[in-house]
């Protein structure tokens, strides 16, 4: 049977184009529009200014609000996650081999591999390792800022002892003196407590 040239140039719809494939549910279920709306209002676009870890935290917090009998947590999250993506992030999901993501853990790993680059990790490690208390900044505020760096890169790789050394070297001489006084004369010779 002959086909026209134009028929070869016309796209056809392939419904299983997406890389994220949720497992089959044991029962019929309905995800409410309210939950879909909450997820959709927390869009991740794949922009450099966005925090992929924060996006996952908010997404998982929203998902924790609902449990549906007959659907696994993985299935629920995998069905909802694409609604939280836009722009470059949607392009990423569409570029995955069809059905290649079948668990929530593999989805998170693939998402973070794409959007939490090695360069981003290196940038945060540098922010941590070169930490300095700002002029006029209280120790409390400096400590909060330092901890925010750690939260942005939980896989920073620094030991607790190294982090304490970075803090000690990064605070003002006056604060350093207080730290030494509070640790019987030499803060750096104190043992780092686990935890």
C-alpha positions as CSV (number, residue, x, y, z in Angstrom):
1,X,0.0,0.0,0.0
2,X,1.4,3.3,-1.1
3,X,1.6,6.2,1.4
4,X,2.0,9.8,0.7
5,X,5.2,11.7,1.4
6,X,3.4,14.0,3.8
7,X,2.2,11.0,5.9
8,X,5.9,10.3,6.8
9,X,6.4,13.9,8.0
10,X,3.3,14.1,10.2
11,X,3.9,13.4,13.9
12,X,1.9,10.7,15.7
13,X,1.1,10.7,19.3
14,X,2.9,8.2,21.5
15,X,1.2,8.1,24.9
16,X,4.1,6.3,26.7
17,X,6.7,9.1,25.9
18,X,7.5,9.9,29.4
19,X,10.4,8.4,31.4
20,X,8.5,8.2,34.7
21,X,6.3,5.2,34.9
22,X,4.2,4.7,38.0
23,X,3.4,1.1,38.9
24,X,-0.1,-0.2,38.4
25,X,-2.5,0.5,41.2
26,X,-4.4,-2.3,42.9
27,X,-7.7,-0.3,42.9
28,X,-9.3,2.6,41.2
29,X,-8.4,5.9,42.9
30,X,-8.6,9.6,42.4
31,X,-6.0,12.2,43.2
32,X,-7.9,15.4,44.2
33,X,-7.6,18.6,42.3
34,X,-6.5,20.3,45.5
35,X,-3.4,18.1,45.8
36,X,-2.6,18.4,42.1
37,X,-2.9,22.2,42.5
38,X,-0.6,22.3,45.5
39,X,2.0,20.3,43.6
40,X,1.6,22.4,40.4
41,X,2.0,25.6,42.4
42,X,5.5,24.3,43.5
43,X,7.0,24.2,40.0
44,X,10.6,23.3,39.4
45,X,11.8,24.8,36.1
46,X,15.4,23.6,36.1
47,X,16.8,27.1,36.5
48,X,20.2,27.6,38.1
49,X,18.7,29.8,40.8
50,X,16.4,27.0,41.9
51,X,17.2,24.5,44.7
52,X,16.4,21.0,43.6
53,X,16.7,19.7,47.2
54,X,14.2,22.2,48.4
55,X,11.8,21.3,45.6
56,X,12.0,17.6,46.6
57,X,11.5,18.5,50.3
58,X,8.3,20.6,49.5
59,X,7.0,17.9,47.1
60,X,7.4,15.2,49.7
61,X,5.8,17.3,52.4
62,X,2.8,17.8,50.1
63,X,2.6,14.1,49.3
64,X,2.7,13.2,53.0
65,X,-0.7,14.9,53.4
66,X,-2.5,12.1,51.6
67,X,-2.6,8.3,51.7
68,X,-4.7,6.4,49.2
69,X,-5.6,2.7,49.8
70,X,-4.5,0.5,47.0
71,X,-1.7,2.7,45.7
72,X,1.9,2.6,47.0
73,X,3.7,5.7,48.1
74,X,6.1,5.3,45.1
75,X,3.1,5.1,42.8
76,X,1.5,8.1,44.3
77,X,4.7,10.2,44.1
78,X,5.6,9.0,40.6
79,X,2.1,10.0,39.3
80,X,2.3,13.5,40.9
81,X,5.9,14.4,40.3
82,X,5.5,15.4,36.6
83,X,2.9,18.0,37.7
84,X,5.7,19.7,39.7
85,X,7.9,20.1,36.6
86,X,8.1,22.9,34.0
87,X,10.3,24.1,31.2
88,X,13.8,22.5,31.4
89,X,12.6,20.0,34.0
90,X,9.8,18.9,31.9
91,X,12.2,18.5,29.0
92,X,14.4,16.4,31.2
93,X,11.5,14.1,32.0
94,X,10.5,13.8,28.4
95,X,14.1,13.0,27.4
96,X,14.3,10.0,29.7
97,X,13.9,6.6,28.0
98,X,10.2,5.6,28.2
99,X,9.4,3.8,31.4
100,X,13.0,4.0,32.7
101,X,12.0,5.5,36.1
102,X,9.9,3.1,38.1
103,X,10.7,3.9,41.8
104,X,10.7,7.1,43.7
105,X,14.3,6.6,44.8
106,X,15.5,6.2,41.2
107,X,13.4,9.3,40.2
108,X,15.1,11.4,42.9
109,X,18.5,10.1,42.0
110,X,18.0,10.9,38.3
111,X,16.5,14.3,39.1
112,X,19.4,15.3,41.4
113,X,22.0,14.0,39.0
114,X,20.5,16.3,36.3
115,X,19.8,19.4,38.4
116,X,22.4,19.2,41.3
117,X,25.5,19.4,39.2
118,X,29.1,18.7,40.2
119,X,29.8,22.4,39.7
120,X,26.9,23.3,42.1
121,X,28.4,20.9,44.7
122,X,31.9,22.4,44.2
123,X,30.4,25.9,44.7
124,X,28.7,25.0,47.9
125,X,31.8,23.2,49.2
126,X,33.8,26.3,48.5
127,X,31.3,28.5,50.4
128,X,31.6,26.2,53.3
129,X,35.4,25.9,53.3
130,X,36.0,29.7,52.9
131,X,33.4,30.7,55.5
132,X,34.1,34.0,57.3
133,X,32.0,35.9,59.8
134,X,30.9,39.2,58.2
135,X,31.8,42.5,59.7
136,X,29.1,43.4,62.2
137,X,27.5,39.9,62.0
138,X,26.6,38.3,65.3
139,X,27.9,34.8,66.1
140,X,24.3,33.6,66.1
141,X,23.7,35.0,62.5
142,X,27.0,33.7,61.3
143,X,26.2,30.2,62.7
144,X,22.8,30.3,61.0
145,X,24.4,31.3,57.7
146,X,27.0,28.5,58.0
147,X,24.3,26.0,58.7
148,X,22.3,27.2,55.7
149,X,25.3,26.3,53.5
150,X,25.4,22.8,55.0
151,X,21.7,22.4,54.3
152,X,22.1,23.4,50.7
153,X,24.8,20.7,50.2
154,X,24.2,17.8,52.7
155,X,26.7,15.7,50.8
156,X,29.5,18.2,51.4
157,X,31.9,15.5,52.6
158,X,33.5,17.5,55.5
159,X,33.9,15.7,58.8
160,X,32.5,17.3,62.0
161,X,36.0,18.1,63.1
162,X,36.8,19.9,59.8
163,X,33.5,21.9,60.0
164,X,34.4,23.0,63.6
165,X,37.8,24.1,62.4
166,X,36.3,26.0,59.5
167,X,33.9,27.8,61.9
168,X,36.7,28.5,64.3
169,X,39.0,29.9,61.7
170,X,36.2,31.9,60.1
171,X,34.9,33.8,63.1
172,X,36.2,37.1,64.4
173,X,39.3,37.1,66.7
174,X,37.0,38.1,69.6
175,X,34.6,35.2,69.0
176,X,37.7,32.9,68.6
177,X,38.9,34.0,72.0
178,X,35.5,33.3,73.6
179,X,35.5,29.8,72.0
180,X,39.0,29.2,73.4
181,X,38.0,30.4,76.9
182,X,34.9,28.2,76.8
183,X,36.9,25.1,76.0
184,X,39.6,25.4,78.7
185,X,42.1,27.5,76.6
186,X,42.2,25.9,73.1
187,X,39.1,25.2,71.1
188,X,40.9,23.3,68.4
189,X,42.4,20.8,70.9
190,X,38.9,19.8,72.2
191,X,37.4,16.6,70.9
192,X,34.6,16.9,68.4
193,X,31.5,15.2,69.8
194,X,29.6,12.8,67.6
195,X,26.2,13.8,66.4
